[in-house]
Amino acid sequence: MIKTILAGVLVFLAIATVGDKPTLKQLYDQHHWFELRDANRDQDAPPLYRGAVASTFNHAKEAEKYFNEAINLDPKSDGASDARDMLTDLYGRTGRYQDALRLLDDSLKIHRGRADLVNARVLFAAWAKHGEGRQGASRPNKRL
């Protein structure tokens, strides 16, 4: 009897959740970038989610624009912190170490002593001493 009731409850729950679409936040939190990209097209998504998708697909200028929008909406929010973190990562990937340092300094003003930010700042400061990175096509080595 209990097994029958339990089975009925499980079937009901399975049917009830079949039509549920994940929220933008769920897609973002689970790093389902393709699904988030498609969901962004279907609705007016917040700039954080638009920036995350743009960054994932290497649309750096678009990502930077959306991340800055997210930061400016509410600079001390969790979303702004996420945007700063992802923008720092984007700057690191594109060799913009001074910009990454500026963002890390901004983050450290809000999250004093956060170990991951302190460690990232040390790393980017070391890279910045050697100048900004270069983006472009690499050339194959030619042997003489």
N, CA, C and O atoms as CSV, one atom per row, in Angstrom:
chain,resi,resn,atom,element,x,y,z
A,1,MET,N,N,0.818,-1.190,0.000
A,1,MET,CA,C,0.000,0.000,0.000
A,1,MET,C,C,0.872,1.269,0.000
A,1,MET,O,O,0.630,2.193,-0.776
A,2,ILE,N,N,1.884,1.303,0.875
A,2,ILE,CA,C,2.759,2.469,0.957
A,2,ILE,C,C,3.544,2.622,-0.345
A,2,ILE,O,O,3.761,3.738,-0.816
A,3,LYS,N,N,3.973,1.488,-0.930
A,3,LYS,CA,C,4.702,1.559,-2.188
A,3,LYS,C,C,3.830,2.145,-3.290
A,3,LYS,O,O,4.317,2.889,-4.140
A,4,THR,N,N,2.558,1.817,-3.278
A,4,THR,CA,C,1.635,2.323,-4.292
A,4,THR,C,C,1.443,3.831,-4.130
A,4,THR,O,O,1.428,4.570,-5.115
A,5,ILE,N,N,1.300,4.278,-2.896
A,5,ILE,CA,C,1.132,5.709,-2.627
A,5,ILE,C,C,2.398,6.463,-3.023
A,5,ILE,O,O,2.333,7.513,-3.661
A,6,LEU,N,N,3.547,5.917,-2.637
A,6,LEU,CA,C,4.821,6.547,-2.971
A,6,LEU,C,C,5.009,6.621,-4.487
A,6,LEU,O,O,5.454,7.644,-5.007
A,7,ALA,N,N,4.678,5.565,-5.181
A,7,ALA,CA,C,4.788,5.561,-6.634
A,7,ALA,C,C,3.859,6.606,-7.240
A,7,ALA,O,O,4.230,7.289,-8.194
A,8,GLY,N,N,2.667,6.732,-6.696
A,8,GLY,CA,C,1.713,7.726,-7.192
A,8,GLY,C,C,2.232,9.146,-6.986
A,8,GLY,O,O,2.094,9.997,-7.865
A,9,VAL,N,N,2.827,9.398,-5.829
A,9,VAL,CA,C,3.382,10.721,-5.539
A,9,VAL,C,C,4.527,11.029,-6.503
A,9,VAL,O,O,4.619,12.144,-7.017
A,10,LEU,N,N,5.396,10.052,-6.750
A,10,LEU,CA,C,6.509,10.256,-7.673
A,10,LEU,C,C,6.028,10.526,-9.093
A,10,LEU,O,O,6.579,11.381,-9.785
A,11,VAL,N,N,5.015,9.809,-9.524
A,11,VAL,CA,C,4.461,10.045,-10.861
A,11,VAL,C,C,3.862,11.442,-10.928
A,11,VAL,O,O,4.056,12.147,-11.918
A,12,PHE,N,N,3.137,11.855,-9.890
A,12,PHE,CA,C,2.534,13.185,-9.855
A,12,PHE,C,C,3.621,14.265,-9.935
A,12,PHE,O,O,3.489,15.227,-10.691
A,13,LEU,N,N,4.684,14.101,-9.157
A,13,LEU,CA,C,5.773,15.082,-9.173
A,13,LEU,C,C,6.453,15.125,-10.539
A,13,LEU,O,O,6.799,16.203,-11.022
A,14,ALA,N,N,6.644,13.984,-11.157
A,14,ALA,CA,C,7.274,13.954,-12.476
A,14,ALA,C,C,6.413,14.675,-13.501
A,14,ALA,O,O,6.935,15.427,-14.324
A,15,ILE,N,N,5.106,14.461,-13.464
A,15,ILE,CA,C,4.194,15.123,-14.400
A,15,ILE,C,C,4.142,16.619,-14.120
A,15,ILE,O,O,4.105,17.421,-15.052
A,16,ALA,N,N,4.139,16.997,-12.864
A,16,ALA,CA,C,4.019,18.405,-12.480
A,16,ALA,C,C,5.237,19.214,-12.907
A,16,ALA,O,O,5.118,20.408,-13.180
A,17,THR,N,N,6.401,18.587,-12.968
A,17,THR,CA,C,7.611,19.341,-13.289
A,17,THR,C,C,8.024,19.246,-14.756
A,17,THR,O,O,8.982,19.904,-15.163
A,18,VAL,N,N,7.326,18.443,-15.559
A,18,VAL,CA,C,7.698,18.300,-16.961
A,18,VAL,C,C,7.628,19.630,-17.694
A,18,VAL,O,O,8.518,19.925,-18.492
A,19,GLY,N,N,6.614,20.436,-17.455
A,19,GLY,CA,C,6.443,21.693,-18.165
A,19,GLY,C,C,7.248,22.847,-17.605
A,19,GLY,O,O,7.279,23.913,-18.219
A,20,ASP,N,N,7.897,22.680,-16.473
A,20,ASP,CA,C,8.661,23.768,-15.869
A,20,ASP,C,C,9.935,24.034,-16.655
A,20,ASP,O,O,10.736,23.133,-16.905
A,21,LYS,N,N,10.101,25.292,-17.038
A,21,LYS,CA,C,11.332,25.705,-17.694
A,21,LYS,C,C,12.255,26.283,-16.630
A,21,LYS,O,O,11.797,26.967,-15.715
A,22,PRO,N,N,13.544,26.015,-16.743
A,22,PRO,CA,C,14.463,26.590,-15.757
A,22,PRO,C,C,14.497,28.111,-15.895
A,22,PRO,O,O,14.313,28.659,-16.981
A,23,THR,N,N,14.732,28.765,-14.783
A,23,THR,CA,C,14.832,30.218,-14.788
A,23,THR,C,C,16.199,30.629,-15.328
A,23,THR,O,O,17.117,29.814,-15.420
A,24,LEU,N,N,16.314,31.898,-15.678
A,24,LEU,CA,C,17.606,32.417,-16.130
A,24,LEU,C,C,18.672,32.205,-15.058
A,24,LEU,O,O,19.804,31.828,-15.361
A,25,LYS,N,N,18.299,32.451,-13.811
A,25,LYS,CA,C,19.249,32.287,-12.705
A,25,LYS,C,C,19.719,30.837,-12.597
A,25,LYS,O,O,20.903,30.576,-12.383
A,26,GLN,N,N,18.786,29.897,-12.745
A,26,GLN,CA,C,19.173,28.486,-12.677
A,26,GLN,C,C,20.140,28.134,-13.813
A,26,GLN,O,O,21.139,27.449,-13.592
A,27,LEU,N,N,19.846,28.596,-15.007
A,27,LEU,CA,C,20.734,28.327,-16.143
A,27,LEU,C,C,22.111,28.942,-15.906
A,27,LEU,O,O,23.136,28.325,-16.195
A,28,TYR,N,N,22.119,30.166,-15.376
A,28,TYR,CA,C,23.368,30.868,-15.079
A,28,TYR,C,C,24.153,30.129,-13.991
A,28,TYR,O,O,25.345,29.865,-14.149
A,29,ASP,N,N,23.482,29.801,-12.897
A,29,ASP,CA,C,24.155,29.132,-11.779
A,29,ASP,C,C,24.715,27.766,-12.179
A,29,ASP,O,O,25.731,27.328,-11.640
A,30,GLN,N,N,24.053,27.096,-13.122
A,30,GLN,CA,C,24.476,25.761,-13.547
A,30,GLN,C,C,25.397,25.803,-14.769
A,30,GLN,O,O,25.803,24.762,-15.284
A,31,HIS,N,N,25.719,27.004,-15.221
A,31,HIS,CA,C,26.617,27.206,-16.364
A,31,HIS,C,C,26.103,26.534,-17.632
A,31,HIS,O,O,26.877,25.961,-18.399
A,32,HIS,N,N,24.814,26.608,-17.841
A,32,HIS,CA,C,24.200,26.076,-19.061
A,32,HIS,C,C,24.159,27.204,-20.086
A,32,HIS,O,O,23.109,27.792,-20.345
A,33,TRP,N,N,25.328,27.494,-20.666
A,33,TRP,CA,C,25.490,28.696,-21.474
A,33,TRP,C,C,24.672,28.691,-22.759
A,33,TRP,O,O,24.136,29.729,-23.144
A,34,PHE,N,N,24.565,27.559,-23.423
A,34,PHE,CA,C,23.778,27.528,-24.656
A,34,PHE,C,C,22.296,27.770,-24.359
A,34,PHE,O,O,21.625,28.517,-25.072
A,35,GLU,N,N,21.796,27.131,-23.301
A,35,GLU,CA,C,20.399,27.315,-22.930
A,35,GLU,C,C,20.148,28.751,-22.457
A,35,GLU,O,O,19.107,29.336,-22.755
A,36,LEU,N,N,21.113,29.313,-21.714
A,36,LEU,CA,C,20.970,30.698,-21.264
A,36,LEU,C,C,20.977,31.648,-22.455
A,36,LEU,O,O,20.215,32.614,-22.485
A,37,ARG,N,N,21.826,31.382,-23.425
A,37,ARG,CA,C,21.852,32.207,-24.637
A,37,ARG,C,C,20.485,32.198,-25.321
A,37,ARG,O,O,19.976,33.246,-25.718
A,38,ASP,N,N,19.903,31.023,-25.454
A,38,ASP,CA,C,18.598,30.912,-26.104
A,38,ASP,C,C,17.509,31.584,-25.277
A,38,ASP,O,O,16.622,32.238,-25.828
A,39,ALA,N,N,17.573,31.425,-23.952
A,39,ALA,CA,C,16.575,32.046,-23.074
A,39,ALA,C,C,16.708,33.569,-23.094
A,39,ALA,O,O,15.703,34.275,-23.010
A,40,ASN,N,N,17.927,34.081,-23.205
A,40,ASN,CA,C,18.145,35.531,-23.291
A,40,ASN,C,C,17.439,36.111,-24.507
A,40,ASN,O,O,16.946,37.239,-24.470
A,41,ARG,N,N,17.392,35.341,-25.578
A,41,ARG,CA,C,16.733,35.805,-26.802
A,41,ARG,C,C,15.216,35.892,-26.618
A,41,ARG,O,O,14.555,36.733,-27.227
A,42,ASP,N,N,14.678,35.018,-25.778
A,42,ASP,CA,C,13.229,34.939,-25.594
A,42,ASP,C,C,12.675,35.974,-24.629
A,42,ASP,O,O,11.467,36.205,-24.603
A,43,GLN,N,N,13.526,36.593,-23.844
A,43,GLN,CA,C,13.045,37.556,-22.848
A,43,GLN,C,C,14.076,38.654,-22.625
A,43,GLN,O,O,15.215,38.574,-23.085
A,44,ASP,N,N,13.649,39.661,-21.918
A,44,ASP,CA,C,14.533,40.787,-21.612
A,44,ASP,C,C,15.392,40.401,-20.410
A,44,ASP,O,O,15.014,40.650,-19.265
A,45,ALA,N,N,16.530,39.801,-20.672
A,45,ALA,CA,C,17.398,39.283,-19.620
A,45,ALA,C,C,18.211,40.394,-18.986
A,45,ALA,O,O,18.570,41.361,-19.657
A,46,PRO,N,N,18.507,40.266,-17.690
A,46,PRO,CA,C,19.374,41.236,-17.014
A,46,PRO,C,C,20.766,41.265,-17.652
A,46,PRO,O,O,21.201,40.274,-18.239
A,47,PRO,N,N,21.455,42.387,-17.538
A,47,PRO,CA,C,22.769,42.520,-18.177
A,47,PRO,C,C,23.795,41.493,-17.697
A,47,PRO,O,O,24.680,41.120,-18.468
A,48,LEU,N,N,23.707,41.029,-16.462
A,48,LEU,CA,C,24.657,40.029,-15.976
A,48,LEU,C,C,24.587,38.772,-16.832
A,48,LEU,O,O,25.617,38.228,-17.230
A,49,TYR,N,N,23.371,38.311,-17.114
A,49,TYR,CA,C,23.207,37.082,-17.890
A,49,TYR,C,C,23.615,37.299,-19.345
A,49,TYR,O,O,24.197,36.413,-19.971
A,50,ARG,N,N,23.309,38.468,-19.876
A,50,ARG,CA,C,23.720,38.775,-21.254
A,50,ARG,C,C,25.249,38.851,-21.346
A,50,ARG,O,O,25.845,38.390,-22.320
A,51,GLY,N,N,25.870,39.434,-20.325
A,51,GLY,CA,C,27.324,39.512,-20.298
A,51,GLY,C,C,27.971,38.144,-20.162
A,51,GLY,O,O,28.989,37.866,-20.796
A,52,ALA,N,N,27.385,37.294,-19.340
A,52,ALA,CA,C,27.935,35.950,-19.154
A,52,ALA,C,C,27.921,35.167,-20.463
A,52,ALA,O,O,28.887,34.479,-20.795
A,53,VAL,N,N,26.831,35.277,-21.196
A,53,VAL,CA,C,26.732,34.583,-22.482
A,53,VAL,C,C,27.726,35.179,-23.478
A,53,VAL,O,O,28.430,34.444,-24.170
A,54,ALA,N,N,27.781,36.494,-23.549
A,54,ALA,CA,C,28.702,37.143,-24.489
A,54,ALA,C,C,30.146,36.748,-24.174
A,54,ALA,O,O,30.918,36.457,-25.088
A,55,SER,N,N,30.512,36.736,-22.910
A,55,SER,CA,C,31.867,36.369,-22.513
A,55,SER,C,C,32.160,34.915,-22.859
A,55,SER,O,O,33.237,34.596,-23.362
A,56,THR,N,N,31.210,34.045,-22.592
A,56,THR,CA,C,31.382,32.620,-22.879
A,56,THR,C,C,31.669,32.381,-24.350
A,56,THR,O,O,32.479,31.523,-24.703
A,57,PHE,N,N,31.001,33.145,-25.208
A,57,PHE,CA,C,31.165,32.956,-26.642
A,57,PHE,C,C,32.162,33.956,-27.258
A,57,PHE,O,O,32.150,34.206,-28.463
A,58,ASN,N,N,33.030,34.522,-26.390
A,58,ASN,CA,C,34.136,35.399,-26.796
A,58,ASN,C,C,33.707,36.643,-27.568
A,58,ASN,O,O,34.354,37.045,-28.535
A,59,HIS,N,N,32.617,37.238,-27.131
A,59,HIS,CA,C,32.195,38.537,-27.663
A,59,HIS,C,C,32.590,39.572,-26.606
A,59,HIS,O,O,31.751,40.059,-25.848
A,60,ALA,N,N,33.881,39.895,-26.572
A,60,ALA,CA,C,34.470,40.656,-25.477
A,60,ALA,C,C,33.867,42.045,-25.308
A,60,ALA,O,O,33.552,42.438,-24.185
A,61,LYS,N,N,33.700,42.793,-26.385
A,61,LYS,CA,C,33.166,44.159,-26.259
A,61,LYS,C,C,31.735,44.146,-25.743
A,61,LYS,O,O,31.363,44.958,-24.896
A,62,GLU,N,N,30.943,43.229,-26.256
A,62,GLU,CA,C,29.552,43.106,-25.803
A,62,GLU,C,C,29.509,42.685,-24.330
A,62,GLU,O,O,28.727,43.230,-23.551
A,63,ALA,N,N,30.340,41.727,-23.955
A,63,ALA,CA,C,30.391,41.269,-22.567
A,63,ALA,C,C,30.788,42.404,-21.633
A,63,ALA,O,O,30.177,42.589,-20.581
A,64,GLU,N,N,31.811,43.163,-22.016
A,64,GLU,CA,C,32.265,44.283,-21.194
A,64,GLU,C,C,31.133,45.290,-20.985
A,64,GLU,O,O,30.932,45.787,-19.877
A,65,LYS,N,N,30.405,45.583,-22.046
A,65,LYS,CA,C,29.285,46.530,-21.959
A,65,LYS,C,C,28.230,46.038,-20.962
A,65,LYS,O,O,27.782,46.798,-20.103
A,66,TYR,N,N,27.840,44.777,-21.078
A,66,TYR,CA,C,26.807,44.242,-20.186
A,66,TYR,C,C,27.294,44.108,-18.745
A,66,TYR,O,O,26.543,44.393,-17.811
A,67,PHE,N,N,28.542,43.679,-18.553
A,67,PHE,CA,C,29.071,43.572,-17.194
A,67,PHE,C,C,29.121,44.940,-16.521
A,67,PHE,O,O,28.776,45.068,-15.346
A,68,ASN,N,N,29.547,45.960,-17.258
A,68,ASN,CA,C,29.576,47.314,-16.686
A,68,ASN,C,C,28.164,47.793,-16.351
A,68,ASN,O,O,27.965,48.465,-15.339
A,69,GLU,N,N,27.190,47.457,-17.186
A,69,GLU,CA,C,25.793,47.793,-16.863
A,69,GLU,C,C,25.377,47.131,-15.558
A,69,GLU,O,O,24.778,47.773,-14.696
A,70,ALA,N,N,25.694,45.849,-15.410
A,70,ALA,CA,C,25.324,45.105,-14.196
A,70,ALA,C,C,25.981,45.717,-12.965
A,70,ALA,O,O,25.357,45.807,-11.907
A,71,ILE,N,N,27.221,46.133,-13.097
A,71,ILE,CA,C,27.939,46.743,-11.972
A,71,ILE,C,C,27.313,48.086,-11.612
A,71,ILE,O,O,27.133,48.394,-10.434
A,72,ASN,N,N,26.984,48.877,-12.616
A,72,ASN,CA,C,26.439,50.212,-12.369
A,72,ASN,C,C,25.013,50.197,-11.820
A,72,ASN,O,O,24.592,51.155,-11.172
A,73,LEU,N,N,24.264,49.118,-12.074
A,73,LEU,CA,C,22.889,49.032,-11.552
A,73,LEU,C,C,22.864,49.050,-10.033
A,73,LEU,O,O,22.055,49.754,-9.430
A,74,ASP,N,N,23.750,48.278,-9.414
A,74,ASP,CA,C,23.823,48.191,-7.956
A,74,ASP,C,C,25.218,47.698,-7.582
A,74,ASP,O,O,25.420,46.496,-7.406
A,75,PRO,N,N,26.188,48.615,-7.457
A,75,PRO,CA,C,27.601,48.245,-7.314
A,75,PRO,C,C,27.940,47.302,-6.165
A,75,PRO,O,O,28.959,46.613,-6.223
A,76,LYS,N,N,27.117,47.253,-5.127
A,76,LYS,CA,C,27.447,46.398,-3.987
A,76,LYS,C,C,26.661,45.090,-3.975
A,76,LYS,O,O,26.761,44.325,-3.015
A,77,SER,N,N,25.890,44.820,-5.013
A,77,SER,CA,C,25.061,43.611,-5.063
A,77,SER,C,C,25.895,42.380,-5.411
A,77,SER,O,O,27.031,42.485,-5.873
A,78,ASP,N,N,25.299,41.215,-5.177
A,78,ASP,CA,C,25.947,39.962,-5.554
A,78,ASP,C,C,26.132,39.897,-7.069
A,78,ASP,O,O,27.148,39.404,-7.560
A,79,GLY,N,N,25.140,40.400,-7.802
A,79,GLY,CA,C,25.241,40.410,-9.258
A,79,GLY,C,C,26.401,41.258,-9.741
A,79,GLY,O,O,27.095,40.884,-10.687
A,80,ALA,N,N,26.618,42.399,-9.099
A,80,ALA,CA,C,27.747,43.262,-9.464
A,80,ALA,C,C,29.067,42.566,-9.143
A,80,ALA,O,O,30.030,42.684,-9.901
A,81,SER,N,N,29.118,41.841,-8.026
A,81,SER,CA,C,30.332,41.093,-7.685
A,81,SER,C,C,30.614,40.022,-8.727
A,81,SER,O,O,31.755,39.838,-9.149
A,82,ASP,N,N,29.556,39.308,-9.141
A,82,ASP,CA,C,29.717,38.297,-10.199
A,82,ASP,C,C,30.199,38.956,-11.486
A,82,ASP,O,O,31.093,38.443,-12.159
A,83,ALA,N,N,29.601,40.095,-11.821
A,83,ALA,CA,C,29.988,40.799,-13.048
A,83,ALA,C,C,31.450,41.233,-12.976
A,83,ALA,O,O,32.181,41.100,-13.958
A,84,ARG,N,N,31.883,41.750,-11.829
A,84,ARG,CA,C,33.285,42.153,-11.671
A,84,ARG,C,C,34.214,40.948,-11.824
A,84,ARG,O,O,35.250,41.031,-12.484
A,85,ASP,N,N,33.830,39.831,-11.207
A,85,ASP,CA,C,34.658,38.623,-11.293
A,85,ASP,C,C,34.785,38.149,-12.737
A,85,ASP,O,O,35.881,37.823,-13.193
A,86,MET,N,N,33.663,38.112,-13.456
A,86,MET,CA,C,33.701,37.637,-14.842
A,86,MET,C,C,34.405,38.639,-15.754
A,86,MET,O,O,35.081,38.247,-16.705
A,87,LEU,N,N,34.249,39.917,-15.466
A,87,LEU,CA,C,34.933,40.933,-16.264
A,87,LEU,C,C,36.441,40.880,-16.014
A,87,LEU,O,O,37.233,41.066,-16.938
A,88,THR,N,N,36.833,40.628,-14.774
A,88,THR,CA,C,38.251,40.442,-14.456
A,88,THR,C,C,38.808,39.262,-15.236
A,88,THR,O,O,39.900,39.342,-15.800
A,89,ASP,N,N,38.060,38.172,-15.267
A,89,ASP,CA,C,38.474,36.992,-16.023
A,89,ASP,C,C,38.602,37.330,-17.514
A,89,ASP,O,O,39.568,36.935,-18.167
A,90,LEU,N,N,37.627,38.058,-18.038
A,90,LEU,CA,C,37.660,38.464,-19.448
A,90,LEU,C,C,38.896,39.318,-19.733
A,90,LEU,O,O,39.578,39.110,-20.736
A,91,TYR,N,N,39.183,40.276,-18.853
A,91,TYR,CA,C,40.365,41.116,-19.029
A,91,TYR,C,C,41.637,40.269,-18.979
A,91,TYR,O,O,42.578,40.522,-19.730
A,92,GLY,N,N,41.670,39.287,-18.119
A,92,GLY,CA,C,42.829,38.410,-18.050
A,92,GLY,C,C,43.001,37.597,-19.321
A,92,GLY,O,O,44.117,37.429,-19.812
A,93,ARG,N,N,41.895,37.092,-19.856
A,93,ARG,CA,C,41.957,36.305,-21.095
A,93,ARG,C,C,42.384,37.141,-22.287
A,93,ARG,O,O,42.965,36.619,-23.238
A,94,THR,N,N,42.102,38.426,-22.243
A,94,THR,CA,C,42.422,39.295,-23.383
A,94,THR,C,C,43.670,40.143,-23.136
A,94,THR,O,O,43.982,41.029,-23.933
A,95,GLY,N,N,44.382,39.881,-22.049
A,95,GLY,CA,C,45.643,40.557,-21.795
A,95,GLY,C,C,45.523,41.965,-21.261
A,95,GLY,O,O,46.485,42.730,-21.324
A,96,ARG,N,N,44.370,42.325,-20.737
A,96,ARG,CA,C,44.167,43.685,-20.204
A,96,ARG,C,C,44.375,43.668,-18.686
A,96,ARG,O,O,43.432,43.827,-17.912
A,97,TYR,N,N,45.616,43.473,-18.290
A,97,TYR,CA,C,45.942,43.259,-16.888
A,97,TYR,C,C,45.721,44.487,-16.018
A,97,TYR,O,O,45.295,44.351,-14.871
A,98,GLN,N,N,45.997,45.680,-16.530
A,98,GLN,CA,C,45.763,46.903,-15.750
A,98,GLN,C,C,44.270,47.076,-15.460
A,98,GLN,O,O,43.889,47.469,-14.358
A,99,ASP,N,N,43.429,46.781,-16.455
A,99,ASP,CA,C,41.979,46.858,-16.234
A,99,ASP,C,C,41.537,45.829,-15.201
A,99,ASP,O,O,40.673,46.104,-14.368
A,100,ALA,N,N,42.132,44.648,-15.262
A,100,ALA,CA,C,41.812,43.617,-14.272
A,100,ALA,C,C,42.211,44.072,-12.872
A,100,ALA,O,O,41.465,43.866,-11.915
A,101,LEU,N,N,43.384,44.690,-12.751
A,101,LEU,CA,C,43.833,45.199,-11.450
A,101,LEU,C,C,42.881,46.260,-10.904
A,101,LEU,O,O,42.567,46.263,-9.713
A,102,ARG,N,N,42.423,47.158,-11.773
A,102,ARG,CA,C,41.480,48.194,-11.351
A,102,ARG,C,C,40.192,47.564,-10.801
A,102,ARG,O,O,39.678,47.983,-9.764
A,103,LEU,N,N,39.686,46.563,-11.506
A,103,LEU,CA,C,38.469,45.894,-11.043
A,103,LEU,C,C,38.692,45.148,-9.736
A,103,LEU,O,O,37.836,45.161,-8.851
A,104,LEU,N,N,39.841,44.501,-9.619
A,104,LEU,CA,C,40.139,43.791,-8.377
A,104,LEU,C,C,40.240,44.761,-7.205
A,104,LEU,O,O,39.787,44.452,-6.103
A,105,ASP,N,N,40.827,45.928,-7.435
A,105,ASP,CA,C,40.885,46.942,-6.378
A,105,ASP,C,C,39.481,47.390,-5.979
A,105,ASP,O,O,39.198,47.566,-4.794
A,106,ASP,N,N,38.597,47.577,-6.968
A,106,ASP,CA,C,37.210,47.938,-6.676
A,106,ASP,C,C,36.535,46.846,-5.854
A,106,ASP,O,O,35.826,47.137,-4.891
A,107,SER,N,N,36.755,45.596,-6.232
A,107,SER,CA,C,36.150,44.471,-5.518
A,107,SER,C,C,36.670,44.388,-4.088
A,107,SER,O,O,35.912,44.110,-3.158
A,108,LEU,N,N,37.964,44.630,-3.921
A,108,LEU,CA,C,38.548,44.545,-2.580
A,108,LEU,C,C,38.068,45.667,-1.661
A,108,LEU,O,O,38.101,45.518,-0.440
A,109,LYS,N,N,37.624,46.788,-2.231
A,109,LYS,CA,C,37.040,47.850,-1.402
A,109,LYS,C,C,35.712,47.387,-0.803
A,109,LYS,O,O,35.342,47.796,0.298
A,110,ILE,N,N,35.014,46.546,-1.523
A,110,ILE,CA,C,33.712,46.050,-1.069
A,110,ILE,C,C,33.878,44.773,-0.249
A,110,ILE,O,O,33.192,44.586,0.756
A,111,HIS,N,N,34.785,43.894,-0.673
A,111,HIS,CA,C,34.984,42.593,-0.017
A,111,HIS,C,C,36.403,42.528,0.529
A,111,HIS,O,O,37.239,41.770,0.038
A,112,ARG,N,N,36.656,43.323,1.538
A,112,ARG,CA,C,38.004,43.434,2.113
A,112,ARG,C,C,38.542,42.059,2.529
A,112,ARG,O,O,37.886,41.291,3.234
A,113,GLY,N,N,39.754,41.789,2.065
A,113,GLY,CA,C,40.451,40.586,2.497
A,113,GLY,C,C,39.973,39.288,1.881
A,113,GLY,O,O,40.436,38.221,2.286
A,114,ARG,N,N,39.060,39.333,0.911
A,114,ARG,CA,C,38.579,38.084,0.296
A,114,ARG,C,C,39.777,37.423,-0.381
A,114,ARG,O,O,40.372,37.983,-1.302
A,115,ALA,N,N,40.120,36.228,0.087
A,115,ALA,CA,C,41.361,35.562,-0.305
A,115,ALA,C,C,41.490,35.376,-1.813
A,115,ALA,O,O,42.573,35.577,-2.361
A,116,ASP,N,N,40.412,34.997,-2.495
A,116,ASP,CA,C,40.531,34.768,-3.933
A,116,ASP,C,C,40.834,36.061,-4.681
A,116,ASP,O,O,41.555,36.049,-5.679
A,117,LEU,N,N,40.288,37.171,-4.203
A,117,LEU,CA,C,40.562,38.465,-4.838
A,117,LEU,C,C,41.992,38.912,-4.571
A,117,LEU,O,O,42.666,39.427,-5.463
A,118,VAL,N,N,42.449,38.713,-3.339
A,118,VAL,CA,C,43.827,39.078,-2.984
A,118,VAL,C,C,44.809,38.268,-3.838
A,118,VAL,O,O,45.769,38.820,-4.376
A,119,ASN,N,N,44.567,36.969,-3.959
A,119,ASN,CA,C,45.452,36.111,-4.749
A,119,ASN,C,C,45.426,36.496,-6.226
A,119,ASN,O,O,46.470,36.529,-6.878
A,120,ALA,N,N,44.247,36.783,-6.750
A,120,ALA,CA,C,44.132,37.184,-8.151
A,120,ALA,C,C,44.873,38.494,-8.380
A,120,ALA,O,O,45.517,38.675,-9.414
A,121,ARG,N,N,44.783,39.406,-7.419
A,121,ARG,CA,C,45.462,40.693,-7.574
A,121,ARG,C,C,46.975,40.514,-7.655
A,121,ARG,O,O,47.641,41.168,-8.458
A,122,VAL,N,N,47.513,39.629,-6.823
A,122,VAL,CA,C,48.952,39.346,-6.857
A,122,VAL,C,C,49.342,38.809,-8.233
A,122,VAL,O,O,50.352,39.226,-8.799
A,123,LEU,N,N,48.557,37.899,-8.764
A,123,LEU,CA,C,48.835,37.309,-10.068
A,123,LEU,C,C,48.784,38.356,-11.183
A,123,LEU,O,O,49.704,38.444,-11.997
A,124,PHE,N,N,47.709,39.149,-11.220
A,124,PHE,CA,C,47.573,40.152,-12.272
A,124,PHE,C,C,48.627,41.255,-12.141
A,124,PHE,O,O,49.080,41.800,-13.148
A,125,ALA,N,N,49.015,41.583,-10.915
A,125,ALA,CA,C,50.069,42.592,-10.732
A,125,ALA,C,C,51.387,42.089,-11.333
A,125,ALA,O,O,52.129,42.858,-11.943
A,126,ALA,N,N,51.669,40.805,-11.158
A,126,ALA,CA,C,52.893,40.241,-11.737
A,126,ALA,C,C,52.830,40.280,-13.258
A,126,ALA,O,O,53.811,40.635,-13.911
A,127,TRP,N,N,51.695,39.921,-13.820
A,127,TRP,CA,C,51.555,39.941,-15.282
A,127,TRP,C,C,51.636,41.372,-15.816
A,127,TRP,O,O,52.232,41.619,-16.865
A,128,ALA,N,N,51.035,42.302,-15.090
A,128,ALA,CA,C,51.001,43.693,-15.545
A,128,ALA,C,C,52.405,44.301,-15.619
A,128,ALA,O,O,52.637,45.216,-16.410
A,129,LYS,N,N,53.339,43.806,-14.810
A,129,LYS,CA,C,54.716,44.314,-14.854
A,129,LYS,C,C,55.369,44.061,-16.204
A,129,LYS,O,O,56.314,44.752,-16.585
A,130,HIS,N,N,54.872,43.087,-16.910
A,130,HIS,CA,C,55.441,42.726,-18.211
A,130,HIS,C,C,54.666,43.337,-19.370
A,130,HIS,O,O,54.887,42.986,-20.529
A,131,GLY,N,N,53.761,44.248,-19.054
A,131,GLY,CA,C,52.987,44.918,-20.099
A,131,GLY,C,C,51.702,44.168,-20.419
A,131,GLY,O,O,51.473,43.039,-19.987
A,132,GLU,N,N,50.903,44.839,-21.176
A,132,GLU,CA,C,49.630,44.242,-21.571
A,132,GLU,C,C,49.900,43.088,-22.531
A,132,GLU,O,O,50.855,43.117,-23.307
A,133,GLY,N,N,49.041,42.070,-22.464
A,133,GLY,CA,C,49.168,40.923,-23.360
A,133,GLY,C,C,48.777,41.306,-24.768
A,133,GLY,O,O,48.124,42.327,-24.985
A,134,ARG,N,N,49.162,40.520,-25.690
A,134,ARG,CA,C,48.830,40.779,-27.097
A,134,ARG,C,C,47.858,39.716,-27.563
A,134,ARG,O,O,48.022,38.529,-27.279
A,135,GLN,N,N,46.852,40.160,-28.278
A,135,GLN,CA,C,45.912,39.242,-28.894
A,135,GLN,C,C,46.137,39.276,-30.383
A,135,GLN,O,O,46.285,40.349,-30.968
A,136,GLY,N,N,46.163,38.165,-30.976
A,136,GLY,CA,C,46.341,38.112,-32.420
A,136,GLY,C,C,46.721,36.719,-32.845
A,136,GLY,O,O,46.869,35.813,-32.024
A,137,ALA,N,N,46.875,36.566,-34.123
A,137,ALA,CA,C,47.218,35.262,-34.666
A,137,ALA,C,C,48.658,34.922,-34.307
A,137,ALA,O,O,49.555,35.762,-34.376
A,138,SER,N,N,48.845,33.691,-33.931
A,138,SER,CA,C,50.211,33.252,-33.653
A,138,SER,C,C,50.833,32.779,-34.958
A,138,SER,O,O,50.142,32.327,-35.871
A,139,ARG,N,N,52.118,32.891,-35.020
A,139,ARG,CA,C,52.840,32.466,-36.222
A,139,ARG,C,C,53.571,31.166,-35.926
A,139,ARG,O,O,54.130,30.988,-34.844
A,140,PRO,N,N,53.563,30.278,-36.876
A,140,PRO,CA,C,54.302,29.032,-36.641
A,140,PRO,C,C,55.803,29.295,-36.621
A,140,PRO,O,O,56.297,30.190,-37.306
A,141,ASN,N,N,56.507,28.518,-35.841
A,141,ASN,CA,C,57.965,28.620,-35.821
A,141,ASN,C,C,58.514,28.146,-37.156
A,141,ASN,O,O,58.080,27.129,-37.698
A,142,LYS,N,N,59.457,28.885,-37.669
A,142,LYS,CA,C,60.118,28.478,-38.910
A,142,LYS,C,C,61.520,28.004,-38.553
A,142,LYS,O,O,62.292,28.708,-37.901
A,143,ARG,N,N,61.816,26.824,-38.988
A,143,ARG,CA,C,63.166,26.295,-38.727
A,143,ARG,C,C,64.103,26.744,-39.837
A,143,ARG,O,O,63.747,26.774,-41.015
A,144,LEU,N,N,65.276,27.080,-39.429
A,144,LEU,CA,C,66.287,27.491,-40.407
A,144,LEU,C,C,66.930,26.312,-41.070
A,144,LEU,O,O,67.804,26.482,-41.920
